[in-house]
Amino acid sequence: MVDTVILQPNGGDPGMSSLSEPTGSLHRAILIVRAIARGSETGAALTEVVAWTGLPRSTIHRVLDMLIESGWVERDAQTRRFHLGAEFLTLGIVAAARHPIERAAATEIAVLAQEIGQTIYLIVKAGLDGVCAARQESASRIQTLVLKVGSHVPLGWGAGSMALLAALPRAEADEVIERNRKRYVEIPSFDPAAFAKAVEDARGRGFASHDGLFTRGISGIGVPVRDRSFYPVAAISTAFVTDWLDDAQRLRCAARLNETALRIAKRLVDIRSRP
């Protein structure tokens, strides 16, 4: 297979899921765990945890010792980088039973990826972040890979993440944008005016679309997945080289994504309705 691999970084300094000062050991532990999670499968170095949390190094050492002892964090003996521990896997299995979005989406995004010949991403919201929960590649010889599973980005960065942001109640979305503003401007290609217009356009048409807004020459389309109350619980998206699709093809792609999102929403309701 010949791949076009364009992997986004984790948004420079990942910032924090909350901009308020941490108070107490629990809050500090949460900040550190979230920082490590943003490193995805590569984990996080101590210097990165310090930079991303803004906590004193002595405090981080103390909390990390506690988290390692509990099995929530592990440190690679060779790289010395920190990773989430196996204890989180067991907790995640329990959480997935209550929030089965990945299970509801798995078959649908696999089918869609083969039908349109493009990689499909499943994005979920985690605080101020969009997190890639699943990635389904097609059988095409050329892939545009912009996110790995587990990648964290500021909510709004990327077509799927933007679709989630735009689908939120306006007051909630505005708060996310304000609290993420510092992280957005640290992205070298960030254009505040173009970003604001893209979010507003996504609200109006029901799906997000951009051309080179996050990576030059790469476009994307994303649609929200909503629950029974019409609240966005996830988004699905695809990315492609800008010249690959004309306007008519993009509209057809958005329609196919939306059809799939509706089926995922129905599957989610069905799963949650089972005894």
Secondary structure as GFF3:
##gff-version 3
##sequence-region A 1 275
A	DSSP	beta_strand	4	5	.	.	.	ID=ss1
A	DSSP	alpha_helix	25	37	.	.	.	ID=ss2
A	DSSP	three_ten_helix	40	42	.	.	.	ID=ss3
A	DSSP	alpha_helix	46	53	.	.	.	ID=ss4
A	DSSP	alpha_helix	57	70	.	.	.	ID=ss5
A	DSSP	beta_strand	73	75	.	.	.	ID=ss6
A	DSSP	beta_strand	82	84	.	.	.	ID=ss7
A	DSSP	alpha_helix	86	98	.	.	.	ID=ss8
A	DSSP	alpha_helix	101	116	.	.	.	ID=ss9
A	DSSP	beta_strand	120	126	.	.	.	ID=ss10
A	DSSP	beta_strand	129	136	.	.	.	ID=ss11
A	DSSP	beta_strand	144	145	.	.	.	ID=ss12
A	DSSP	beta_strand	152	154	.	.	.	ID=ss13
A	DSSP	alpha_helix	159	167	.	.	.	ID=ss14
A	DSSP	alpha_helix	170	185	.	.	.	ID=ss15
A	DSSP	alpha_helix	192	205	.	.	.	ID=ss16
A	DSSP	beta_strand	208	211	.	.	.	ID=ss17
A	DSSP	beta_strand	218	226	.	.	.	ID=ss18
A	DSSP	beta_strand	232	241	.	.	.	ID=ss19
A	DSSP	three_ten_helix	242	244	.	.	.	ID=ss20
A	DSSP	alpha_helix	247	273	.	.	.	ID=ss21
###
